[in-house]
Amino acid sequence: MPITPRAEIVALPGYAARRSESLPAKLANNELPEATLPPPVSAAIAAAVAESHRYPDMGATDLLDRLALKYELPAERLAVGCGSVALCLQVLQALCRPGDEVVFAWRSFEAYPVFARMMNATGVPVALDDGHAHDLDAMLAAITPRTRVVFVCNPNNPTGTVVSGAALRSFAARVPSDVLVLIDEAYREFVTDPGVLDGLDLVRGAENVAVLRTFSKAYGLAALRVGYLAGPAAVASAVRKVAVPFGVNGIAQAAALAALSVEDEVADRCRRIAAERDRVRAVLLAQGYPVPPTQANFVWLPLGEHTGDFVAHAVTHGVDVRGFAGDGVRVTVGGEAANAAFLRASGSFPYAGRELAQRDPVGQPGLGQQVADVPLDGTR
């Protein structure tokens, strides 16, 4: 009799194949347009490579201590992992039993439903509101005695929308104390709206709130896989216990530490990307696309049934974008040449302009079908 994997694992969607390697404008994975790292980071990577024959610090002690100092939190309330995506899984491993529930907005980061199913938990998707943002009241209503975790992706991936600080604070206060509010802030550094609450402010004052962040996006360390969690000490401890030993390699730890020493450069780069993001959105609005306001390093085109056609059209212009079947297209804000190529593609798309703007608002396909069929690209 052949070996048979768990049925739940066989049914999971596979990783989405990316086409970006063959296209000049790579705008699908929310990567930084600049490949050059600041000298302190490059030097730290080179020094760490020279020690590659040694195992890394399994506890990422130096990085945890540096983050604790930066955020004025005890190191016991922090955990480091292989990007925030790995920490998402570790949280569910630590907290969820078979039959428990995990609440999240939809559409949001595609790993949430996949990871819930891996833990034999039940994913509970809650439709975004008419502005493509989290409907926090509906999410609160979806919480039951079986709920263990509620994800709030802020800014939301893939729509880039945010919830206000007042709304998020009120929501967290109303969630039952035995349910973890997990605020995914992978794109926090690109936020320019002063009304968006820093999730760490909630972490400091609540016992059931945790925040995820990553060095993959704003810090430009996507290939090295390092992120972190800040939350209640009991949660952070459990997350550390379920981690793969030595999972965060020494090069990643050294690079992240060095990146924290050049935060002025990181902040300046994020401001420039945010300004270009706003410019790209303004052009798209002028072309007739109903692009929602975004606080991430990408824009969202809610194209509904035209999503696949737009993705194919972009490819003919040498542009790789991320399509979500039946919903829309997420486009990373890239460099000058890549953005120009994308805007040429969007401007020449057959449904651009007034025709698209005058169509009925794009509805959301059935949530159950979306969550079951979503491919995971895992770009955190």
N, C-alpha and C positions, 0 to 999 in steps of 0.2 A: 504494500500500500504506500503511495507516495506521501512525502511530507506535506502537510497542509498548514499554511499560516492561518492565523486567526481570521475569521471572516470579516471582522471589522477593519482589519488592515488591508485585506485584499480589496475591499470596497472603497478605500481611500483614493482620492484623485492623485495622479502622479504630478511630478514637477513640470511646470510649463516650460516648453522649449523656447529659448530666446533666439531671436534672429539678429541681435544687435552686432554680433561680431562681423557680419558681412555687410553692414550698412554704415555709412560714414557718420550719420547723426544718431547717436545712441541716447534716446530720450524715453526709455522704457522703465528703467530701474531706479530712478530718483538718486542717481549718483552725482557727485560734484563734477562740474565741467573741467576743473583744473586738476591735472595729475601731479603737479609739483608740490611736494611737501615742504613745510618750513624747515630750515637747516637743523634745528634741534631735534626734530622728529626723525629726519633722515639719519642723523648721526646716532640716535638712540637705536634705530632699527639695525644699522650696520654693526653696532657694538653687540647687540643681542644675537645677531646672526653668528658672530664669532663664538658665542657660548651655546650654540645649538646642540652640542653633545651633552649638555646638562639638562636635567629635568627642570621645568619652570617651578616657581613657587605655587604649590597647589592652591593655597588660599589667597593668592594675589594680594598679599598683605600690604605691600607698599602702595598699590593702587587704591585699595580700600581705605588706607589711612589718609591718602591724599584727597580722596572724595569726601571722607568724613570731615577733614579740615575745611574743604571748600564749602560744604553745605552745612557745617556746624551741626552734624549729627553723629551719634556714637557709631563706631564702625560695626557694632553688632546689628545695627539696623540696615546694613548694606549687604549686597551680594553682587558678585561679578559673574558674567556668563558670556557665552559665545554669541554676542549680539543680543539685542533685546528679543529677537525671535526665539532663541533658546530659553531665555528666561520666562517667556510666555508659557512654554511647555513645562518648565520646571515648577512654575506656580501651580499649574493644574495637576501635575504629578504629586505635589505636596499636599494639595487641599481636596482634590476630588476623588470620590469613590464611585463605583458603578451606580448609575441611576441619579447621581447628582446633576444639577443644572448649571449651565454657564450662559449668562445673558450678554448679548452684544448687539450693537447696531448693525444694520445691513442695508446698504453695502458698507463694509468696513474692511479691516485687514483680513485677508483670506485665510490666514493661519488659525484664527480663533475657532471656527467650526471644525477644522481638521484636527486640531489638538484636542478639542473636547471629545471627539469621536475616538481618538487614540486612547483616551482614558476611560472609555465606556461611559462617559457622561453625556448628557443631552444638551446640545446647543439650542439656545432659544434666541432666534434672530428677531430684532425689532426694527420695523421699517424706519428709514430716515424720514424727516419731515419734508415739507414741500420745498424747503430751501437746501435740501441735500445735507442737512446737519442732524446730529443726534436729537431724537425726541426723548428727552430725559423723563418726562412725565409718563410716557408709554413704557419706557424701560423700567421705571419704578413699579408700574402696575404689573409688569411681567415677572417680578420677583415672587417666588413662592418659598415655602419652608424647605424645599430641596435645593434652592439656589446657594451656590458656594462662592461664585465669582461673578462680578459684573465688569466687563471691559468698557472703558471709555477712551476712545482713540482721539486725542486732541493735540494738534490738528488731525482731522480724520483722514485716513488713507483708504480710498483713493480720491475723495472729493475735496480735501484741503480745507473744509469748513471747520469752524470752532464753536464751542459753546462759551457763553460769557462766564466771567468769574463768579458773579452772583448766582447764576443758574447752577453752576457746578458745585458751589459751596452748599447751596440749598439741597441739591440732590444728594450729596454725600451725607449730609446731616439726617436725611430721611431714610437712607438705606439701613436695614437692620444691622445691628452691631456684629452679628455672626457671619456677615457676608462681606467679602473683600471687594472694595472698589479699586480696580486696577487701572490707573490712568496711564495710557500708553503715549508717551511724549517723544517719540522717535524724531519728530520734526520741530521740537520746541525751539531750537535755536534760530529758526527762520521766522518766528512770530514777531510782528511789529505792532500789533494791536495792543495798546496798554490795558484794554479791558479783559484780556485773557489771563486767567489766574495761573500762576506758577504752581503746578501740582504739589511741589515740595512744601508749600505753605500749608496745604491740607495734611500732608504726612506728619508734620510737626505737631499738629493739634488733634489728630484723630488716631484711634486704635485699629481702624479697619480700612485704611487707605494706603495704597502703595503706588509708586511711580516707576515706570520703565523708561530708560534713556539708552542711547547708543552712540558709539563713536563712528558708526558706519556712514552717517550722513554729513552733518556739518563739519566734522573733524576729518573727513576724507579717508577713513581707515576701513572701508568696506571689505577689502580682501583679508583683513587680519581678524575679523570677527571678535569684537569685544563690546559689551554693553553692561549696564548695571541696573540694579533695583534698589530703591529706598522704600522702607516700609516698617511695619511693626517688627520688633526683634524676633518674635516667634516665627513670623512668616519668613524673614530673611534667613534665619537659622535653618528652617526646613528646606528652603530653596537651595542653600549651600549643600545640604546633605544629599540631595538627589542629583547633584551635578556629576557629570563624568569626571573622574579624577584626572587632573592635569589638562582639563579641557581647554582652558584659556592659555594659549602658548606664551612662552617667554617673550617672543618678539612682539606679540600683541600687547602684553602688559607694559613693556618698555615704551612702545609707541604711544599708548594711551597716556602714560605718565608724562611723556614729553609734550604731547598735544595739550595737556592741561597747563603747560608753561607758556603757551603762545596763544592764549585765549583772545587777546586783543586782535591778532591777525584773523582768528576764526570768526570773531564777531564782525570784523570789517568785511570779510568775504560773504558772510550771511546777509549783511545789509545790502551789498551789491547784488546778490542773487535775488533778494526780496524786491529790490527796485526793478530789476529786469522782469521778475514775475509779474509785477503790477503792470509793466509796460506790455508784456505779452498778452495779459488778460484784456487790457484796453483795446488792443488790436483785434482780438477775437470778438469782443463785444461789438466793435465797429463792423466786423464781418457778418454779424448777425447771430453769433452763437450765444446761448444763454448760460454763460460760464458763471458759476457761483463765486462769491468772494473766497479767496484762499489765503491761508497763512502758512502754507508749507512751501516746498521748493518745486511745486508742480501745479498744474491747472487741470480742471475736470471739465470735459465736454460731455454733457448728458445727451448722447445721440440715440439711445434706445435701439431700435431695429436697424439703424444705419451704422452701428458700431463697426461691424465687420468690414463694411465697404470703406469706411474711413481709414481703418488700419491698413487695408490693402492699397488704398490710394496713397497713403503716406509712404509706404514701401517704394512705390514707383518714383517718389521724390528723394529716395535715399534716407528716409527717416523711420526709425523704429520707435513706435509708441506702444503703450500697454492698453489693450482692449479688454473690456469686461463684457462678455456677450450679453446682449439685451439691455445693457445699462448705459455704458458710455466708454470714454477713452481718457486715460490719465497720461499727461504729457509732462515730463520733467523739464524744468527750466535749465537749458544748457548754455553753451557758449554762444557767441555772437553768430557764427556761421550756422550752427545747428538750429538756433532759434529762427534765423532767417529762412532756412530751408523748410522748417515746419510751418511757418506762417505763409510761405508760398503754397505749400500743400493745402493748408486749411482754406486759403483764399480761393483756390481753384477746385475745391471739392464741390460736386454737383449740388449738394444740399445746403451749401453755405449761403449767407446773406439773408435776405428777407424771407425767402421760401421756408428756411428752417425756423426762423424766429416766429413766423406766423402759424406754425404747426401747433397742434394741441400739445400741452405739456406731456413730456415723456413719462409714462407710468412705470411702475416697478413690477417686473415679472414675479411670479409666485416665489415667495421667500424660501420655501422648502426645496424647490427645484434648484434655485441658485446655490444654496448652501451645499446641497448634495453633489453638484456637478463642478464646483469651483476648482480650477487648477491652482496649485500653490507655487508661487515663484520664490518665496522665502528670502526676499531681499532686505533683510534686516540684520 
